[in-house]
Amino acid sequence: MEILAITTATDFSKSWPEPGGLGVVFCRGLTGIKGIVQPSGFPLPDSLAGVQVNLMDLARAPILAVADFGSYQQINFQVPWTLSAPVIWVSVSQAGARSAPVAVPTAGWSPFFADGSGVAAAQHAEDFRRVTRDDPAHPGEWIIAYGSSIGAVRNPPLSGMPAALDALSPVIDSLIVPAFIAQGGSGPLEHNYIGLTPGAVGLWQVNLRIPDFQSNGDLSLVMLRTRFCGFFFVPGCGRGFVTEQSVPVLLPVAGRLGSVHEIAEQSVWIRG
């Protein structure tokens, strides 16, 4: 049994999910898996088809699915909400066999789900249609973008359980905000909710508004979060207040070309 890669579920980049977030293990050597195996209900089990994802020896991860693709297998899992200690390595076990431990990846922050072309998994808020290049967002429109591992939340569910339907779970940190990157600058995006998606496991959503002046083309969407690293330099963090920017994803927008006056105004707003 061998682990081939550990990634986030959002874009399959080699970064480790935060508590409550979703991850993927690609491996080979699992047996008895036919097609895709999924749990029958909640809470998600920490053993599915005899397969476990061991987070060091601290915990076993709730499993969303195990799939066999012939030359390799895939395990979709959730990092437990209660896991406060840093995870250094992961192993996979089944029927007494266990893989060698593999160090968790430390690449950048990739909170948004995206397809192979980098387009965000997002919906038009008015009727939940998928935002695509054939059905893009429009200036002034509210959009729902989906992700995982965006930040700690109020009212977190139990590990392996979906977020509540009758109570929202917004992010705790008000310094976590959506933003856009544009030629010549960047700026925050108006938003009214960042938190767990009700009824889903390990899924966050960001309700945001496309800027009124957004021109035709792709809006580059990121998340920003600011943290205090302390008065003295801390390895892996820095010193003082440090702002981290996530890996960008694309939101197709059917905008319009503005007048010279409008373009000048938006340039001042972006840089100001």
C-alpha positions as a LaTeX table, in Angstrom:
\begin{tabular}{lrrr}
\hline
Residue & $x$ (\AA) & $y$ (\AA) & $z$ (\AA) \\
\hline
Met1 & 0.00 & 0.00 & 0.00 \\
Glu2 & 1.41 & 3.35 & $-1.06$ \\
Ile3 & 0.31 & 7.00 & $-0.83$ \\
Leu4 & 0.90 & 8.79 & $-4.14$ \\
Ala5 & $-0.22$ & 12.30 & $-3.18$ \\
Ile6 & $-2.14$ & 14.29 & $-0.57$ \\
Thr7 & $-4.07$ & 17.34 & $-1.82$ \\
Thr8 & $-6.89$ & 19.69 & $-1.02$ \\
Ala9 & $-10.28$ & 18.79 & $-2.49$ \\
Thr10 & $-10.73$ & 22.28 & $-3.96$ \\
Asp11 & $-8.19$ & 22.27 & $-6.78$ \\
Phe12 & $-6.07$ & 19.18 & $-6.02$ \\
Ser13 & $-3.09$ & 21.35 & $-5.14$ \\
Lys14 & $-0.59$ & 20.02 & $-2.64$ \\
Ser15 & $-1.76$ & 21.91 & 0.42 \\
Trp16 & $-3.20$ & 20.65 & 3.68 \\
Pro17 & $-6.86$ & 21.38 & 4.62 \\
Glu18 & $-7.59$ & 23.24 & 7.82 \\
Pro19 & $-9.93$ & 21.79 & 10.51 \\
Gly20 & $-13.32$ & 21.05 & 8.96 \\
Gly21 & $-11.87$ & 21.23 & 5.44 \\
Leu22 & $-11.84$ & 18.57 & 2.75 \\
Gly23 & $-8.82$ & 16.72 & 1.44 \\
Val24 & $-7.93$ & 13.89 & $-0.93$ \\
Val25 & $-5.48$ & 11.00 & $-0.70$ \\
Phe26 & $-4.38$ & 9.36 & $-3.94$ \\
Cys27 & $-2.96$ & 5.91 & $-3.31$ \\
Arg28 & $-2.63$ & 2.39 & $-4.61$ \\
Gly29 & $-2.85$ & $-1.02$ & $-2.99$ \\
Leu30 & $-6.41$ & $-0.87$ & $-1.61$ \\
Thr31 & $-8.47$ & $-4.00$ & $-2.23$ \\
Gly32 & $-12.16$ & $-4.84$ & $-2.60$ \\
Ile33 & $-13.16$ & $-1.38$ & $-3.87$ \\
Lys34 & $-15.59$ & $-1.50$ & $-6.80$ \\
Gly35 & $-16.26$ & 1.84 & $-8.42$ \\
Ile36 & $-17.16$ & 4.53 & $-5.88$ \\
Val37 & $-18.05$ & 3.56 & $-2.30$ \\
Gln38 & $-19.92$ & 6.15 & $-0.21$ \\
Pro39 & $-21.37$ & 6.12 & 3.31 \\
Ser40 & $-25.09$ & 5.52 & 3.73 \\
Gly41 & $-25.66$ & 8.38 & 6.18 \\
Phe42 & $-24.25$ & 10.72 & 8.82 \\
Pro43 & $-22.02$ & 11.06 & 10.70 \\
Leu44 & $-19.44$ & 10.09 & 8.11 \\
Pro45 & $-17.51$ & 7.01 & 9.26 \\
Asp46 & $-13.79$ & 7.02 & 9.95 \\
Ser47 & $-13.59$ & 3.59 & 8.29 \\
Leu48 & $-15.18$ & 2.91 & 4.89 \\
Ala49 & $-14.73$ & $-0.39$ & 3.05 \\
Gly50 & $-12.14$ & $-1.11$ & 5.72 \\
Val51 & $-10.13$ & 1.98 & 4.73 \\
Gln52 & $-8.88$ & 4.52 & 7.29 \\
Val53 & $-6.99$ & 7.79 & 6.90 \\
Asn54 & $-4.74$ & 8.15 & 9.94 \\
Leu55 & $-3.75$ & 11.69 & 10.92 \\
Met56 & $-0.55$ & 10.76 & 12.69 \\
Asp57 & $-1.79$ & 8.79 & 15.69 \\
Leu58 & $-4.04$ & 11.64 & 16.84 \\
Ala59 & $-7.24$ & 10.86 & 14.93 \\
Arg60 & $-8.82$ & 9.14 & 11.96 \\
Ala61 & $-10.51$ & 11.33 & 9.37 \\
Pro62 & $-14.22$ & 11.06 & 8.46 \\
Ile63 & $-14.41$ & 9.64 & 4.92 \\
Leu64 & $-16.75$ & 10.95 & 2.23 \\
Ala65 & $-15.90$ & 8.39 & $-0.46$ \\
Val66 & $-13.40$ & 5.78 & $-1.63$ \\
Ala67 & $-13.03$ & 5.16 & $-5.36$ \\
Asp68 & $-11.02$ & 2.74 & $-7.50$ \\
Phe69 & $-9.77$ & 3.94 & $-10.91$ \\
Gly70 & $-7.77$ & 0.86 & $-11.80$ \\
Ser71 & $-4.21$ & 2.06 & $-11.55$ \\
Tyr72 & $-4.87$ & 4.08 & $-8.39$ \\
Gln73 & $-7.47$ & 4.76 & $-5.69$ \\
Gln74 & $-8.83$ & 8.02 & $-4.29$ \\
Ile75 & $-10.01$ & 8.74 & $-0.75$ \\
Asn76 & $-12.00$ & 11.91 & $-0.02$ \\
Phe77 & $-11.85$ & 12.88 & 3.64 \\
Gln78 & $-12.54$ & 15.66 & 6.13 \\
Val79 & $-10.04$ & 16.99 & 8.67 \\
Pro80 & $-11.82$ & 16.74 & 12.04 \\
Trp81 & $-13.01$ & 20.04 & 13.49 \\
Thr82 & $-11.58$ & 19.11 & 16.88 \\
Leu83 & $-8.04$ & 18.46 & 15.63 \\
Ser84 & $-6.08$ & 21.34 & 17.13 \\
Ala85 & $-2.55$ & 19.90 & 16.99 \\
Pro86 & $-0.61$ & 20.33 & 13.71 \\
Val87 & $-0.76$ & 17.28 & 11.44 \\
Ile88 & 2.76 & 16.33 & 10.36 \\
Trp89 & 2.13 & 13.07 & 8.52 \\
Val90 & $-0.68$ & 10.86 & 7.21 \\
Ser91 & $-0.97$ & 7.14 & 6.58 \\
Val92 & $-3.66$ & 4.91 & 5.05 \\
Ser93 & $-4.62$ & 1.52 & 6.40 \\
Gln94 & $-6.92$ & $-1.34$ & 5.40 \\
Ala95 & $-7.42$ & $-4.79$ & 6.86 \\
Gly96 & $-4.30$ & $-4.62$ & 8.99 \\
Ala97 & $-2.06$ & $-3.33$ & 6.19 \\
Arg98 & $-0.73$ & 0.18 & 6.56 \\
Ser99 & 1.13 & 2.54 & 4.24 \\
Ala100 & 4.30 & 4.30 & 5.19 \\
Pro101 & 3.60 & 7.74 & 6.70 \\
Val102 & 3.80 & 10.64 & 4.25 \\
Ala103 & 4.47 & 14.24 & 5.27 \\
Val104 & 1.55 & 16.60 & 4.67 \\
Pro105 & 2.08 & 19.20 & 1.92 \\
Thr106 & 2.72 & 22.85 & 2.70 \\
Ala107 & 1.86 & 24.65 & $-0.55$ \\
Gly108 & $-0.25$ & 27.82 & $-0.72$ \\
Trp109 & $-3.81$ & 28.47 & 0.44 \\
Ser110 & $-6.38$ & 27.23 & $-2.13$ \\
Pro111 & $-9.83$ & 27.82 & $-0.59$ \\
Phe112 & $-11.98$ & 27.96 & $-3.75$ \\
Phe113 & $-13.22$ & 25.01 & $-5.80$ \\
Ala114 & $-12.29$ & 25.40 & $-9.46$ \\
Asp115 & $-12.44$ & 23.34 & $-12.63$ \\
Gly116 & $-9.49$ & 22.35 & $-14.79$ \\
Ser117 & $-9.46$ & 25.75 & $-16.51$ \\
Gly118 & $-9.38$ & 27.63 & $-13.22$ \\
Val119 & $-13.02$ & 28.80 & $-13.30$ \\
Ala120 & $-14.55$ & 28.98 & $-9.82$ \\
Ala121 & $-17.42$ & 26.76 & $-8.70$ \\
Ala122 & $-20.00$ & 29.53 & $-8.33$ \\
Gln123 & $-23.72$ & 30.16 & $-8.77$ \\
His124 & $-25.94$ & 33.08 & $-9.68$ \\
Ala125 & $-27.59$ & 33.93 & $-6.34$ \\
Glu126 & $-30.97$ & 34.70 & $-7.89$ \\
Asp127 & $-31.69$ & 31.15 & $-9.05$ \\
Phe128 & $-28.53$ & 29.08 & $-8.31$ \\
Arg129 & $-27.56$ & 28.58 & $-11.96$ \\
Arg130 & $-23.91$ & 27.69 & $-12.41$ \\
Val131 & $-21.67$ & 30.59 & $-13.41$ \\
Thr132 & $-19.91$ & 29.54 & $-16.63$ \\
Arg133 & $-18.31$ & 31.18 & $-19.62$ \\
Asp134 & $-21.58$ & 30.62 & $-21.48$ \\
Asp135 & $-23.61$ & 32.01 & $-18.57$ \\
Pro136 & $-21.30$ & 34.55 & $-16.90$ \\
Ala137 & $-21.91$ & 36.90 & $-14.00$ \\
His138 & $-22.84$ & 40.53 & $-14.61$ \\
Pro139 & $-21.74$ & 43.79 & $-12.97$ \\
Gly140 & $-23.73$ & 44.42 & $-9.80$ \\
Glu141 & $-24.91$ & 40.81 & $-9.52$ \\
Trp142 & $-24.68$ & 38.72 & $-6.35$ \\
Ile143 & $-22.73$ & 35.47 & $-6.75$ \\
Ile144 & $-22.16$ & 32.48 & $-4.45$ \\
Ala145 & $-18.64$ & 31.02 & $-4.66$ \\
Tyr146 & $-17.91$ & 27.71 & $-2.95$ \\
Gly147 & $-14.78$ & 26.55 & $-1.18$ \\
Ser148 & $-13.28$ & 24.73 & 1.78 \\
Ser149 & $-10.84$ & 25.61 & 4.58 \\
Ile150 & $-11.70$ & 29.31 & 4.43 \\
Gly151 & $-11.58$ & 29.88 & 8.18 \\
Ala152 & $-12.78$ & 28.90 & 11.65 \\
Val153 & $-16.53$ & 29.34 & 12.13 \\
Arg154 & $-19.11$ & 29.91 & 14.83 \\
Asn155 & $-21.44$ & 26.97 & 15.52 \\
Pro156 & $-19.20$ & 24.33 & 13.90 \\
Pro157 & $-20.95$ & 20.98 & 13.42 \\
Leu158 & $-19.56$ & 17.73 & 14.75 \\
Ser159 & $-16.90$ & 16.18 & 12.56 \\
Gly160 & $-18.47$ & 14.20 & 9.75 \\
Met161 & $-21.80$ & 16.01 & 10.08 \\
Pro162 & $-23.33$ & 18.58 & 7.72 \\
Ala163 & $-23.69$ & 22.20 & 8.79 \\
Ala164 & $-27.00$ & 23.02 & 10.44 \\
Leu165 & $-29.98$ & 24.07 & 8.32 \\
Asp166 & $-31.54$ & 26.23 & 11.02 \\
Ala167 & $-28.47$ & 28.22 & 12.17 \\
Leu168 & $-25.71$ & 29.83 & 10.13 \\
Ser169 & $-22.03$ & 29.20 & 10.82 \\
Pro170 & $-20.17$ & 32.37 & 9.74 \\
Val171 & $-16.40$ & 32.70 & 9.90 \\
Ile172 & $-15.19$ & 34.08 & 13.20 \\
Asp173 & $-12.42$ & 36.26 & 11.83 \\
Ser174 & $-13.66$ & 39.53 & 10.33 \\
Leu175 & $-10.24$ & 39.97 & 8.67 \\
Ile176 & $-11.04$ & 37.20 & 6.17 \\
Val177 & $-12.48$ & 38.93 & 3.10 \\
Pro178 & $-12.99$ & 38.24 & $-0.63$ \\
Ala179 & $-11.13$ & 40.47 & $-3.06$ \\
Phe180 & $-10.43$ & 40.84 & $-6.74$ \\
Ile181 & $-7.21$ & 41.36 & $-8.66$ \\
Ala182 & $-7.35$ & 43.64 & $-11.66$ \\
Gln183 & $-4.83$ & 45.24 & $-13.95$ \\
Gly184 & $-3.37$ & 48.16 & $-12.05$ \\
Gly185 & $-4.48$ & 47.13 & $-8.58$ \\
Ser186 & $-6.91$ & 45.19 & $-6.45$ \\
Gly187 & $-9.70$ & 45.78 & $-3.97$ \\
Pro188 & $-12.17$ & 44.18 & $-1.56$ \\
Leu189 & $-15.49$ & 42.82 & $-2.76$ \\
Glu190 & $-18.83$ & 43.57 & $-1.14$ \\
His191 & $-20.07$ & 40.47 & 0.68 \\
Asn192 & $-22.83$ & 39.56 & 3.13 \\
Tyr193 & $-21.88$ & 36.04 & 4.25 \\
Ile194 & $-18.73$ & 33.95 & 4.54 \\
Gly195 & $-19.26$ & 30.64 & 6.29 \\
Leu196 & $-20.43$ & 27.05 & 6.07 \\
Thr197 & $-23.02$ & 26.03 & 3.50 \\
Pro198 & $-26.10$ & 24.73 & 5.37 \\
Gly199 & $-26.66$ & 20.99 & 4.90 \\
Ala200 & $-23.18$ & 20.25 & 3.51 \\
Val201 & $-20.05$ & 18.67 & 5.00 \\
Gly202 & $-16.83$ & 20.67 & 4.85 \\
Leu203 & $-18.22$ & 23.21 & 2.39 \\
Trp204 & $-17.88$ & 27.00 & 2.81 \\
Gln205 & $-19.59$ & 29.65 & 0.70 \\
Val206 & $-18.85$ & 33.29 & $-0.01$ \\
Asn207 & $-21.77$ & 35.51 & $-1.02$ \\
Leu208 & $-20.23$ & 38.38 & $-2.97$ \\
Arg209 & $-21.25$ & 41.15 & $-5.33$ \\
Ile210 & $-19.59$ & 41.75 & $-8.70$ \\
Pro211 & $-18.36$ & 45.38 & $-8.88$ \\
Asp212 & $-20.55$ & 47.73 & $-10.87$ \\
Phe213 & $-17.61$ & 48.82 & $-13.01$ \\
Gln214 & $-16.31$ & 45.32 & $-13.80$ \\
Ser215 & $-15.32$ & 45.13 & $-17.45$ \\
Asn216 & $-15.90$ & 42.24 & $-19.81$ \\
Gly217 & $-13.72$ & 39.19 & $-19.15$ \\
Asp218 & $-12.55$ & 37.19 & $-16.15$ \\
Leu219 & $-12.54$ & 38.60 & $-12.63$ \\
Ser220 & $-9.65$ & 37.12 & $-10.67$ \\
Leu221 & $-11.08$ & 36.14 & $-7.26$ \\
Val222 & $-8.99$ & 35.63 & $-4.12$ \\
Met223 & $-9.47$ & 35.52 & $-0.37$ \\
Leu224 & $-7.39$ & 37.68 & 1.96 \\
Arg225 & $-6.78$ & 36.99 & 5.62 \\
Thr226 & $-4.74$ & 39.02 & 8.06 \\
Arg227 & $-3.15$ & 37.53 & 11.16 \\
Phe228 & $-0.88$ & 38.80 & 13.91 \\
Cys229 & 2.39 & 36.90 & 14.08 \\
Gly230 & 3.70 & 38.62 & 17.20 \\
Phe231 & 6.16 & 41.36 & 17.96 \\
Phe232 & 9.15 & 39.15 & 17.10 \\
Phe233 & 9.76 & 37.16 & 13.92 \\
Val234 & 8.05 & 33.75 & 13.92 \\
Pro235 & 9.24 & 31.16 & 11.33 \\
Gly236 & 6.47 & 30.35 & 8.89 \\
Cys237 & 4.46 & 33.42 & 9.88 \\
Gly238 & 6.56 & 36.56 & 10.02 \\
Arg239 & 6.37 & 39.56 & 12.31 \\
Gly240 & 3.49 & 41.91 & 13.11 \\
Phe241 & 0.34 & 41.83 & 10.99 \\
Val242 & 0.73 & 39.68 & 7.88 \\
Thr243 & $-1.83$ & 39.41 & 5.06 \\
Glu244 & $-2.05$ & 36.13 & 3.17 \\
Gln245 & $-3.56$ & 35.94 & $-0.30$ \\
Ser246 & $-5.10$ & 32.74 & $-1.59$ \\
Val247 & $-4.50$ & 31.09 & $-4.95$ \\
Pro248 & $-6.74$ & 32.98 & $-7.44$ \\
Val249 & $-9.66$ & 31.51 & $-9.36$ \\
Leu250 & $-11.57$ & 33.02 & $-12.28$ \\
Leu251 & $-15.14$ & 34.32 & $-12.43$ \\
Pro252 & $-16.36$ & 34.97 & $-15.99$ \\
Val253 & $-18.10$ & 38.35 & $-16.20$ \\
Ala254 & $-20.14$ & 39.81 & $-19.06$ \\
Gly255 & $-19.23$ & 43.41 & $-18.35$ \\
Arg256 & $-19.06$ & 46.43 & $-20.59$ \\
Leu257 & $-16.46$ & 48.84 & $-21.87$ \\
Gly258 & $-16.65$ & 52.04 & $-19.83$ \\
Ser259 & $-16.16$ & 55.61 & $-20.95$ \\
Val260 & $-12.82$ & 57.31 & $-20.39$ \\
His261 & $-14.35$ & 59.05 & $-17.36$ \\
Glu262 & $-15.60$ & 55.77 & $-15.86$ \\
Ile263 & $-12.28$ & 54.05 & $-16.41$ \\
Ala264 & $-10.46$ & 56.91 & $-14.68$ \\
Glu265 & $-12.87$ & 56.68 & $-11.71$ \\
Gln266 & $-12.43$ & 52.94 & $-11.30$ \\
Ser267 & $-8.63$ & 53.28 & $-11.49$ \\
Val268 & $-8.70$ & 55.74 & $-8.61$ \\
Trp269 & $-11.00$ & 53.43 & $-6.60$ \\
Ile270 & $-8.84$ & 50.38 & $-7.19$ \\
Arg271 & $-5.63$ & 52.09 & $-6.17$ \\
Gly272 & $-7.11$ & 54.25 & $-3.44$ \\
\hline
\end{tabular}
